[in-house]
């Protein structure tokens, strides 16, 4: 039975990436959540998808004191997850090509809250994942990608996945087929699909044998069960 995660919580019921949205996903019967991590000017890690707030203020220019109350910090969300037992997929947003202190701050917070075995760190940026591997090899990593990257005969997700020693591939759901799952199984990797919002897609992917489903509508994800 696949792991079911609310994409930024339950965003059709509550504002995405808020504690209310995350709790709604759990209350609906999901196993956990997916969220987005960004860095503020003072080093605070905020849980927010876009680089700017709706009023136009850029998160990299704000401090914790200037953050709206509805936008949680990563430690606040991890404390919530530790209390309720939620599994968490943390996506480090691609803010710069090279790793910075976001990686170590995130890993430290995961450890402080005792969640090293109940999280997976994911990113489209393999350099961030490689940094996480060096700093905390025990915390799992998932490689995000949204198209079938190739270089001649090479399938780059497989090459990069080996380089960062990932535990899972996180492809956009349309990319998933039986050969991809066979390759992942051969490598010992899980496959977690995003963002799956239609019941027919949930059922197709569950039948193929994906390990995780990430979506906006908890009731649709529960069709996998």
Secondary structure by P-SEA (a helix, b strand, c coil): ccbbbcccccccccccccaaaaaaaaaacccccccccccccccccccccccccccccccccccccccccccccaaaaaaaaaacbbbbbbbbccccccccaaaaaaaaaaaaacccccbbbbcccaaaaaaaaaacccbbbbbbbcccccccccaaaaaaaaaacccccccccccccaaaaaaaaaacbbbbbcccccaaaaaaaaaaccccccccccccccccc
